[in-house]
Amino acid sequence: MAKCPYCKKPLALRAKACDAANAKVVRKEVAGSIKQEVMYVCPHCDCVLGFAFFMGGLLTGRPS
C-alpha cells in the first residue's frame, strides 16, 4: 500500500487495488500524442507525485 508523502493518505496505482484498501487511484494527466508526457497527482491533496514520458504514444498504447 502506497501513501502520499505529503498528506499521508493511502494511494493505489490501479482501480483493483483501491477496492480492497479504501485508497483512491493516483490521477494521471497525459499530454501529447507521439511523445506522451505524464504527470502523476495525489487525488487527496493535488500534490505532484512524479513525471514520466513515453515515446510512441499512439503506436504502443502507453501509458495505459
mmCIF file of the N, C-alpha and C atoms, coordinates in Angstrom:
data_MODEL
# 
_entry.id   MODEL 
# 
loop_
_atom_site.group_PDB 
_atom_site.id 
_atom_site.type_symbol 
_atom_site.label_atom_id 
_atom_site.label_alt_id 
_atom_site.label_comp_id 
_atom_site.label_asym_id 
_atom_site.label_entity_id 
_atom_site.label_seq_id 
_atom_site.pdbx_PDB_ins_code 
_atom_site.Cartn_x 
_atom_site.Cartn_y 
_atom_site.Cartn_z 
_atom_site.occupancy 
_atom_site.B_iso_or_equiv 
_atom_site.pdbx_formal_charge 
_atom_site.auth_seq_id 
_atom_site.auth_comp_id 
_atom_site.auth_asym_id 
_atom_site.auth_atom_id 
_atom_site.pdbx_PDB_model_num 
ATOM 1   N N  . MET A 1 1  ? 0.847   -1.179 0.000   1.00 0.00 ? 1  MET A N  1 
ATOM 2   C CA . MET A 1 1  ? 0.000   0.000  0.000   1.00 0.00 ? 1  MET A CA 1 
ATOM 3   C C  . MET A 1 1  ? 0.890   1.238  0.000   1.00 0.00 ? 1  MET A C  1 
ATOM 4   N N  . ALA A 1 2  ? 0.671   2.096  -0.964  1.00 0.00 ? 2  ALA A N  1 
ATOM 5   C CA . ALA A 1 2  ? 1.433   3.338  -1.064  1.00 0.00 ? 2  ALA A CA 1 
ATOM 6   C C  . ALA A 1 2  ? 0.718   4.450  -0.298  1.00 0.00 ? 2  ALA A C  1 
ATOM 7   N N  . LYS A 1 3  ? 1.499   5.414  0.168   1.00 0.00 ? 3  LYS A N  1 
ATOM 8   C CA . LYS A 1 3  ? 0.937   6.587  0.839   1.00 0.00 ? 3  LYS A CA 1 
ATOM 9   C C  . LYS A 1 3  ? 1.540   7.834  0.216   1.00 0.00 ? 3  LYS A C  1 
ATOM 10  N N  . CYS A 1 4  ? 0.737   8.876  0.136   1.00 0.00 ? 4  CYS A N  1 
ATOM 11  C CA . CYS A 1 4  ? 1.216   10.155 -0.373  1.00 0.00 ? 4  CYS A CA 1 
ATOM 12  C C  . CYS A 1 4  ? 2.257   10.695 0.610   1.00 0.00 ? 4  CYS A C  1 
ATOM 13  N N  . PRO A 1 5  ? 3.414   11.142 0.126   1.00 0.00 ? 5  PRO A N  1 
ATOM 14  C CA . PRO A 1 5  ? 4.427   11.675 1.034   1.00 0.00 ? 5  PRO A CA 1 
ATOM 15  C C  . PRO A 1 5  ? 4.043   13.015 1.659   1.00 0.00 ? 5  PRO A C  1 
ATOM 16  N N  . TYR A 1 6  ? 3.016   13.661 1.116   1.00 0.00 ? 6  TYR A N  1 
ATOM 17  C CA . TYR A 1 6  ? 2.611   14.967 1.625   1.00 0.00 ? 6  TYR A CA 1 
ATOM 18  C C  . TYR A 1 6  ? 1.473   14.876 2.637   1.00 0.00 ? 6  TYR A C  1 
ATOM 19  N N  . CYS A 1 7  ? 0.397   14.169 2.276   1.00 0.00 ? 7  CYS A N  1 
ATOM 20  C CA . CYS A 1 7  ? -0.778  14.125 3.165   1.00 0.00 ? 7  CYS A CA 1 
ATOM 21  C C  . CYS A 1 7  ? -0.908  12.798 3.911   1.00 0.00 ? 7  CYS A C  1 
ATOM 22  N N  . LYS A 1 8  ? -0.062  11.815 3.577   1.00 0.00 ? 8  LYS A N  1 
ATOM 23  C CA . LYS A 1 8  ? -0.011  10.505 4.258   1.00 0.00 ? 8  LYS A CA 1 
ATOM 24  C C  . LYS A 1 8  ? -1.274  9.667  4.095   1.00 0.00 ? 8  LYS A C  1 
ATOM 25  N N  . LYS A 1 9  ? -2.098  9.949  3.098   1.00 0.00 ? 9  LYS A N  1 
ATOM 26  C CA . LYS A 1 9  ? -3.302  9.158  2.845   1.00 0.00 ? 9  LYS A CA 1 
ATOM 27  C C  . LYS A 1 9  ? -2.984  8.044  1.860   1.00 0.00 ? 9  LYS A C  1 
ATOM 28  N N  . PRO A 1 10 ? -3.720  6.918  1.908   1.00 0.00 ? 10 PRO A N  1 
ATOM 29  C CA . PRO A 1 10 ? -3.420  5.774  1.040   1.00 0.00 ? 10 PRO A CA 1 
ATOM 30  C C  . PRO A 1 10 ? -3.732  6.043  -0.432  1.00 0.00 ? 10 PRO A C  1 
ATOM 31  N N  . LEU A 1 11 ? -2.856  5.502  -1.298  1.00 0.00 ? 11 LEU A N  1 
ATOM 32  C CA . LEU A 1 11 ? -2.989  5.648  -2.742  1.00 0.00 ? 11 LEU A CA 1 
ATOM 33  C C  . LEU A 1 11 ? -2.887  4.288  -3.410  1.00 0.00 ? 11 LEU A C  1 
ATOM 34  N N  . ALA A 1 12 ? -3.431  4.187  -4.609  1.00 0.00 ? 12 ALA A N  1 
ATOM 35  C CA . ALA A 1 12 ? -3.301  2.968  -5.411  1.00 0.00 ? 12 ALA A CA 1 
ATOM 36  C C  . ALA A 1 12 ? -3.046  3.372  -6.849  1.00 0.00 ? 12 ALA A C  1 
ATOM 37  N N  . LEU A 1 13 ? -2.252  2.570  -7.564  1.00 0.00 ? 13 LEU A N  1 
ATOM 38  C CA . LEU A 1 13 ? -1.977  2.867  -8.970  1.00 0.00 ? 13 LEU A CA 1 
ATOM 39  C C  . LEU A 1 13 ? -3.049  2.320  -9.889  1.00 0.00 ? 13 LEU A C  1 
ATOM 40  N N  . ARG A 1 14 ? -3.758  1.286  -9.462  1.00 0.00 ? 14 ARG A N  1 
ATOM 41  C CA . ARG A 1 14 ? -4.804  0.670  -10.292 1.00 0.00 ? 14 ARG A CA 1 
ATOM 42  C C  . ARG A 1 14 ? -6.109  0.579  -9.503  1.00 0.00 ? 14 ARG A C  1 
ATOM 43  N N  . ALA A 1 15 ? -7.216  0.555  -10.205 1.00 0.00 ? 15 ALA A N  1 
ATOM 44  C CA . ALA A 1 15 ? -8.543  0.537  -9.588  1.00 0.00 ? 15 ALA A CA 1 
ATOM 45  C C  . ALA A 1 15 ? -8.782  -0.730 -8.777  1.00 0.00 ? 15 ALA A C  1 
ATOM 46  N N  . LYS A 1 16 ? -8.217  -1.872 -9.186  1.00 0.00 ? 16 LYS A N  1 
ATOM 47  C CA . LYS A 1 16 ? -8.416  -3.125 -8.454  1.00 0.00 ? 16 LYS A CA 1 
ATOM 48  C C  . LYS A 1 16 ? -7.843  -3.051 -7.046  1.00 0.00 ? 16 LYS A C  1 
ATOM 49  N N  . ALA A 1 17 ? -6.713  -2.372 -6.875  1.00 0.00 ? 17 ALA A N  1 
ATOM 50  C CA . ALA A 1 17 ? -6.087  -2.241 -5.563  1.00 0.00 ? 17 ALA A CA 1 
ATOM 51  C C  . ALA A 1 17 ? -6.887  -1.312 -4.655  1.00 0.00 ? 17 ALA A C  1 
ATOM 52  N N  . CYS A 1 18 ? -7.660  -0.408 -5.229  1.00 0.00 ? 18 CYS A N  1 
ATOM 53  C CA . CYS A 1 18 ? -8.463  0.546  -4.453  1.00 0.00 ? 18 CYS A CA 1 
ATOM 54  C C  . CYS A 1 18 ? -9.566  -0.129 -3.664  1.00 0.00 ? 18 CYS A C  1 
ATOM 55  N N  . ASP A 1 19 ? -10.222 -1.077 -4.294  1.00 0.00 ? 19 ASP A N  1 
ATOM 56  C CA . ASP A 1 19 ? -11.398 -1.689 -3.689  1.00 0.00 ? 19 ASP A CA 1 
ATOM 57  C C  . ASP A 1 19 ? -11.098 -2.331 -2.341  1.00 0.00 ? 19 ASP A C  1 
ATOM 58  N N  . ALA A 1 20 ? -9.988  -3.019 -2.234  1.00 0.00 ? 20 ALA A N  1 
ATOM 59  C CA . ALA A 1 20 ? -9.668  -3.760 -1.019  1.00 0.00 ? 20 ALA A CA 1 
ATOM 60  C C  . ALA A 1 20 ? -9.109  -2.865 0.076   1.00 0.00 ? 20 ALA A C  1 
ATOM 61  N N  . ALA A 1 21 ? -8.494  -1.760 -0.277  1.00 0.00 ? 21 ALA A N  1 
ATOM 62  C CA . ALA A 1 21 ? -7.748  -0.983 0.707   1.00 0.00 ? 21 ALA A CA 1 
ATOM 63  C C  . ALA A 1 21 ? -8.328  0.396  1.021   1.00 0.00 ? 21 ALA A C  1 
ATOM 64  N N  . ASN A 1 22 ? -9.477  0.745  0.484   1.00 0.00 ? 22 ASN A N  1 
ATOM 65  C CA . ASN A 1 22 ? -10.078 2.071  0.694   1.00 0.00 ? 22 ASN A CA 1 
ATOM 66  C C  . ASN A 1 22 ? -9.130  3.200  0.285   1.00 0.00 ? 22 ASN A C  1 
ATOM 67  N N  . ALA A 1 23 ? -8.403  2.997  -0.783  1.00 0.00 ? 23 ALA A N  1 
ATOM 68  C CA . ALA A 1 23 ? -7.488  4.009  -1.294  1.00 0.00 ? 23 ALA A CA 1 
ATOM 69  C C  . ALA A 1 23 ? -8.067  4.595  -2.574  1.00 0.00 ? 23 ALA A C  1 
ATOM 70  N N  . LYS A 1 24 ? -7.617  5.791  -2.907  1.00 0.00 ? 24 LYS A N  1 
ATOM 71  C CA . LYS A 1 24 ? -8.020  6.413  -4.171  1.00 0.00 ? 24 LYS A CA 1 
ATOM 72  C C  . LYS A 1 24 ? -6.915  6.211  -5.199  1.00 0.00 ? 24 LYS A C  1 
ATOM 73  N N  . VAL A 1 25 ? -7.312  6.167  -6.465  1.00 0.00 ? 25 VAL A N  1 
ATOM 74  C CA . VAL A 1 25 ? -6.359  5.958  -7.549  1.00 0.00 ? 25 VAL A CA 1 
ATOM 75  C C  . VAL A 1 25 ? -5.598  7.250  -7.828  1.00 0.00 ? 25 VAL A C  1 
ATOM 76  N N  . VAL A 1 26 ? -4.282  7.128  -8.048  1.00 0.00 ? 26 VAL A N  1 
ATOM 77  C CA . VAL A 1 26 ? -3.450  8.265  -8.411  1.00 0.00 ? 26 VAL A CA 1 
ATOM 78  C C  . VAL A 1 26 ? -3.928  8.805  -9.749  1.00 0.00 ? 26 VAL A C  1 
ATOM 79  N N  . ARG A 1 27 ? -4.087  10.109 -9.837  1.00 0.00 ? 27 ARG A N  1 
ATOM 80  C CA . ARG A 1 27 ? -4.566  10.753 -11.056 1.00 0.00 ? 27 ARG A CA 1 
ATOM 81  C C  . ARG A 1 27 ? -3.409  10.916 -12.039 1.00 0.00 ? 27 ARG A C  1 
ATOM 82  N N  . LYS A 1 28 ? -3.634  10.553 -13.307 1.00 0.00 ? 28 LYS A N  1 
ATOM 83  C CA . LYS A 1 28 ? -2.632  10.713 -14.358 1.00 0.00 ? 28 LYS A CA 1 
ATOM 84  C C  . LYS A 1 28 ? -3.124  11.757 -15.331 1.00 0.00 ? 28 LYS A C  1 
ATOM 85  N N  . GLU A 1 29 ? -2.314  12.771 -15.566 1.00 0.00 ? 29 GLU A N  1 
ATOM 86  C CA . GLU A 1 29 ? -2.640  13.782 -16.560 1.00 0.00 ? 29 GLU A CA 1 
ATOM 87  C C  . GLU A 1 29 ? -1.665  13.614 -17.711 1.00 0.00 ? 29 GLU A C  1 
ATOM 88  N N  . VAL A 1 30 ? -2.192  13.286 -18.902 1.00 0.00 ? 30 VAL A N  1 
ATOM 89  C CA . VAL A 1 30 ? -1.374  12.949 -20.058 1.00 0.00 ? 30 VAL A CA 1 
ATOM 90  C C  . VAL A 1 30 ? -1.485  14.044 -21.112 1.00 0.00 ? 30 VAL A C  1 
ATOM 91  N N  . ALA A 1 31 ? -0.330  14.416 -21.697 1.00 0.00 ? 31 ALA A N  1 
ATOM 92  C CA . ALA A 1 31 ? -0.302  15.400 -22.782 1.00 0.00 ? 31 ALA A CA 1 
ATOM 93  C C  . ALA A 1 31 ? 0.540   14.853 -23.918 1.00 0.00 ? 31 ALA A C  1 
ATOM 94  N N  . GLY A 1 32 ? 0.101   15.082 -25.137 1.00 0.00 ? 32 GLY A N  1 
ATOM 95  C CA . GLY A 1 32 ? 0.858   14.670 -26.317 1.00 0.00 ? 32 GLY A CA 1 
ATOM 96  C C  . GLY A 1 32 ? 0.281   13.429 -26.957 1.00 0.00 ? 32 GLY A C  1 
ATOM 97  N N  . SER A 1 33 ? 0.643   13.214 -28.235 1.00 0.00 ? 33 SER A N  1 
ATOM 98  C CA . SER A 1 33 ? 0.156   12.033 -28.929 1.00 0.00 ? 33 SER A CA 1 
ATOM 99  C C  . SER A 1 33 ? 1.307   11.126 -29.357 1.00 0.00 ? 33 SER A C  1 
ATOM 100 N N  . ILE A 1 34 ? 2.405   11.666 -29.855 1.00 0.00 ? 34 ILE A N  1 
ATOM 101 C CA . ILE A 1 34 ? 3.563   10.850 -30.214 1.00 0.00 ? 34 ILE A CA 1 
ATOM 102 C C  . ILE A 1 34 ? 4.458   10.687 -28.990 1.00 0.00 ? 34 ILE A C  1 
ATOM 103 N N  . LYS A 1 35 ? 4.889   11.777 -28.433 1.00 0.00 ? 35 LYS A N  1 
ATOM 104 C CA . LYS A 1 35 ? 5.651   11.753 -27.189 1.00 0.00 ? 35 LYS A CA 1 
ATOM 105 C C  . LYS A 1 35 ? 4.673   12.109 -26.071 1.00 0.00 ? 35 LYS A C  1 
ATOM 106 N N  . GLN A 1 36 ? 4.307   11.128 -25.278 1.00 0.00 ? 36 GLN A N  1 
ATOM 107 C CA . GLN A 1 36 ? 3.338   11.384 -24.217 1.00 0.00 ? 36 GLN A CA 1 
ATOM 108 C C  . GLN A 1 36 ? 4.055   11.723 -22.919 1.00 0.00 ? 36 GLN A C  1 
ATOM 109 N N  . GLU A 1 37 ? 3.678   12.836 -22.343 1.00 0.00 ? 37 GLU A N  1 
ATOM 110 C CA . GLU A 1 37 ? 4.217   13.260 -21.058 1.00 0.00 ? 37 GLU A CA 1 
ATOM 111 C C  . GLU A 1 37 ? 3.133   13.057 -20.013 1.00 0.00 ? 37 GLU A C  1 
ATOM 112 N N  . VAL A 1 38 ? 3.498   12.449 -18.887 1.00 0.00 ? 38 VAL A N  1 
ATOM 113 C CA . VAL A 1 38 ? 2.530   12.091 -17.857 1.00 0.00 ? 38 VAL A CA 1 
ATOM 114 C C  . VAL A 1 38 ? 2.926   12.750 -16.536 1.00 0.00 ? 38 VAL A C  1 
ATOM 115 N N  . MET A 1 39 ? 1.938   13.311 -15.850 1.00 0.00 ? 39 MET A N  1 
ATOM 116 C CA . MET A 1 39 ? 2.152   13.865 -14.521 1.00 0.00 ? 39 MET A CA 1 
ATOM 117 C C  . MET A 1 39 ? 1.237   13.109 -13.563 1.00 0.00 ? 39 MET A C  1 
ATOM 118 N N  . TYR A 1 40 ? 1.808   12.537 -12.516 1.00 0.00 ? 40 TYR A N  1 
ATOM 119 C CA . TYR A 1 40 ? 1.052   11.793 -11.513 1.00 0.00 ? 40 TYR A CA 1 
ATOM 120 C C  . TYR A 1 40 ? 0.741   12.727 -10.344 1.00 0.00 ? 40 TYR A C  1 
ATOM 121 N N  . VAL A 1 41 ? -0.558  12.780 -9.942  1.00 0.00 ? 41 VAL A N  1 
ATOM 122 C CA . VAL A 1 41 ? -1.023  13.725 -8.934  1.00 0.00 ? 41 VAL A CA 1 
ATOM 123 C C  . VAL A 1 41 ? -1.807  12.985 -7.849  1.00 0.00 ? 41 VAL A C  1 
ATOM 124 N N  . CYS A 1 42 ? -1.611  13.371 -6.592  1.00 0.00 ? 42 CYS A N  1 
ATOM 125 C CA . CYS A 1 42 ? -2.363  12.796 -5.473  1.00 0.00 ? 42 CYS A CA 1 
ATOM 126 C C  . CYS A 1 42 ? -3.822  13.249 -5.572  1.00 0.00 ? 42 CYS A C  1 
ATOM 127 N N  . PRO A 1 43 ? -4.785  12.325 -5.494  1.00 0.00 ? 43 PRO A N  1 
ATOM 128 C CA . PRO A 1 43 ? -6.193  12.710 -5.582  1.00 0.00 ? 43 PRO A CA 1 
ATOM 129 C C  . PRO A 1 43 ? -6.709  13.396 -4.308  1.00 0.00 ? 43 PRO A C  1 
ATOM 130 N N  . HIS A 1 44 ? -5.974  13.269 -3.213  1.00 0.00 ? 44 HIS A N  1 
ATOM 131 C CA . HIS A 1 44 ? -6.408  13.871 -1.953  1.00 0.00 ? 44 HIS A CA 1 
ATOM 132 C C  . HIS A 1 44 ? -5.973  15.330 -1.824  1.00 0.00 ? 44 HIS A C  1 
ATOM 133 N N  . CYS A 1 45 ? -4.671  15.582 -2.040  1.00 0.00 ? 45 CYS A N  1 
ATOM 134 C CA . CYS A 1 45 ? -4.137  16.921 -1.773  1.00 0.00 ? 45 CYS A CA 1 
ATOM 135 C C  . CYS A 1 45 ? -3.661  17.651 -3.035  1.00 0.00 ? 45 CYS A C  1 
ATOM 136 N N  . ASP A 1 46 ? -3.784  17.037 -4.214  1.00 0.00 ? 46 ASP A N  1 
ATOM 137 C CA . ASP A 1 46 ? -3.393  17.626 -5.501  1.00 0.00 ? 46 ASP A CA 1 
ATOM 138 C C  . ASP A 1 46 ? -1.906  17.971 -5.610  1.00 0.00 ? 46 ASP A C  1 
ATOM 139 N N  . CYS A 1 47 ? -1.053  17.296 -4.842  1.00 0.00 ? 47 CYS A N  1 
ATOM 140 C CA . CYS A 1 47 ? 0.389   17.485 -4.960  1.00 0.00 ? 47 CYS A CA 1 
ATOM 141 C C  . CYS A 1 47 ? 0.932   16.594 -6.070  1.00 0.00 ? 47 CYS A C  1 
ATOM 142 N N  . VAL A 1 48 ? 1.933   17.090 -6.786  1.00 0.00 ? 48 VAL A N  1 
ATOM 143 C CA . VAL A 1 48 ? 2.549   16.329 -7.860  1.00 0.00 ? 48 VAL A CA 1 
ATOM 144 C C  . VAL A 1 48 ? 3.438   15.249 -7.252  1.00 0.00 ? 48 VAL A C  1 
ATOM 145 N N  . LEU A 1 49 ? 3.231   13.997 -7.695  1.00 0.00 ? 49 LEU A N  1 
ATOM 146 C CA . LEU A 1 49 ? 3.999   12.872 -7.179  1.00 0.00 ? 49 LEU A CA 1 
ATOM 147 C C  . LEU A 1 49 ? 5.148   12.485 -8.093  1.00 0.00 ? 49 LEU A C  1 
ATOM 148 N N  . GLY A 1 50 ? 5.047   12.782 -9.376  1.00 0.00 ? 50 GLY A N  1 
ATOM 149 C CA . GLY A 1 50 ? 6.128   12.438 -10.287 1.00 0.00 ? 50 GLY A CA 1 
ATOM 150 C C  . GLY A 1 50 ? 5.774   12.700 -11.730 1.00 0.00 ? 50 GLY A C  1 
ATOM 151 N N  . PHE A 1 51 ? 6.789   12.536 -12.596 1.00 0.00 ? 51 PHE A N  1 
ATOM 152 C CA . PHE A 1 51 ? 6.641   12.747 -14.028 1.00 0.00 ? 51 PHE A CA 1 
ATOM 153 C C  . PHE A 1 51 ? 7.183   11.545 -14.778 1.00 0.00 ? 51 PHE A C  1 
ATOM 154 N N  . ALA A 1 52 ? 6.703   11.322 -15.979 1.00 0.00 ? 52 ALA A N  1 
ATOM 155 C CA . ALA A 1 52 ? 7.211   10.277 -16.855 1.00 0.00 ? 52 ALA A CA 1 
ATOM 156 C C  . ALA A 1 52 ? 6.942   10.683 -18.294 1.00 0.00 ? 52 ALA A C  1 
ATOM 157 N N  . PHE A 1 53 ? 7.662   10.075 -19.235 1.00 0.00 ? 53 PHE A N  1 
ATOM 158 C CA . PHE A 1 53 ? 7.343   10.290 -20.641 1.00 0.00 ? 53 PHE A CA 1 
ATOM 159 C C  . PHE A 1 53 ? 7.548   8.990  -21.402 1.00 0.00 ? 53 PHE A C  1 
ATOM 160 N N  . PHE A 1 54 ? 6.764   8.811  -22.450 1.00 0.00 ? 54 PHE A N  1 
ATOM 161 C CA . PHE A 1 54 ? 6.792   7.621  -23.277 1.00 0.00 ? 54 PHE A CA 1 
ATOM 162 C C  . PHE A 1 54 ? 6.843   8.036  -24.730 1.00 0.00 ? 54 PHE A C  1 
ATOM 163 N N  . MET A 1 55 ? 7.736   7.435  -25.479 1.00 0.00 ? 55 MET A N  1 
ATOM 164 C CA . MET A 1 55 ? 7.809   7.684  -26.922 1.00 0.00 ? 55 MET A CA 1 
ATOM 165 C C  . MET A 1 55 ? 6.901   6.688  -27.639 1.00 0.00 ? 55 MET A C  1 
ATOM 166 N N  . GLY A 1 56 ? 6.213   7.143  -28.662 1.00 0.00 ? 56 GLY A N  1 
ATOM 167 C CA . GLY A 1 56 ? 5.383   6.261  -29.475 1.00 0.00 ? 56 GLY A CA 1 
ATOM 168 C C  . GLY A 1 56 ? 3.949   6.179  -29.029 1.00 0.00 ? 56 GLY A C  1 
ATOM 169 N N  . GLY A 1 57 ? 3.513   7.009  -28.114 1.00 0.00 ? 57 GLY A N  1 
ATOM 170 C CA . GLY A 1 57 ? 2.182   7.024  -27.543 1.00 0.00 ? 57 GLY A CA 1 
ATOM 171 C C  . GLY A 1 57 ? 1.075   6.302  -28.281 1.00 0.00 ? 57 GLY A C  1 
ATOM 172 N N  . LEU A 1 58 ? 0.708   6.752  -29.472 1.00 0.00 ? 58 LEU A N  1 
ATOM 173 C CA . LEU A 1 58 ? -0.386  6.133  -30.228 1.00 0.00 ? 58 LEU A CA 1 
ATOM 174 C C  . LEU A 1 58 ? -0.024  4.721  -30.705 1.00 0.00 ? 58 LEU A C  1 
ATOM 175 N N  . LEU A 1 59 ? 1.224   4.515  -31.059 1.00 0.00 ? 59 LEU A N  1 
ATOM 176 C CA . LEU A 1 59 ? 1.653   3.221  -31.591 1.00 0.00 ? 59 LEU A CA 1 
ATOM 177 C C  . LEU A 1 59 ? 1.709   2.144  -30.523 1.00 0.00 ? 59 LEU A C  1 
ATOM 178 N N  . THR A 1 60 ? 2.201   2.488  -29.341 1.00 0.00 ? 60 THR A N  1 
ATOM 179 C CA . THR A 1 60 ? 2.390   1.485  -28.286 1.00 0.00 ? 60 THR A CA 1 
ATOM 180 C C  . THR A 1 60 ? 1.215   1.417  -27.308 1.00 0.00 ? 60 THR A C  1 
ATOM 181 N N  . GLY A 1 61 ? 0.373   2.430  -27.280 1.00 0.00 ? 61 GLY A N  1 
ATOM 182 C CA . GLY A 1 61 ? -0.753  2.447  -26.349 1.00 0.00 ? 61 GLY A CA 1 
ATOM 183 C C  . GLY A 1 61 ? -0.346  2.763  -24.924 1.00 0.00 ? 61 GLY A C  1 
ATOM 184 N N  . ARG A 1 62 ? 0.858   3.293  -24.737 1.00 0.00 ? 62 ARG A N  1 
ATOM 185 C CA . ARG A 1 62 ? 1.311   3.654  -23.411 1.00 0.00 ? 62 ARG A CA 1 
ATOM 186 C C  . ARG A 1 62 ? 1.085   5.116  -23.176 1.00 0.00 ? 62 ARG A C  1 
ATOM 187 N N  . PRO A 1 63 ? 0.867   5.594  -22.014 1.00 0.00 ? 63 PRO A N  1 
ATOM 188 C CA . PRO A 1 63 ? 0.596   4.831  -20.809 1.00 0.00 ? 63 PRO A CA 1 
ATOM 189 C C  . PRO A 1 63 ? -0.852  4.376  -20.794 1.00 0.00 ? 63 PRO A C  1 
ATOM 190 N N  . SER A 1 64 ? -1.106  3.321  -20.088 1.00 0.00 ? 64 SER A N  1 
ATOM 191 C CA . SER A 1 64 ? -2.485  2.809  -20.014 1.00 0.00 ? 64 SER A CA 1 
ATOM 192 C C  . SER A 1 64 ? -3.102  3.116  -18.678 1.00 0.00 ? 64 SER A C  1 
# 
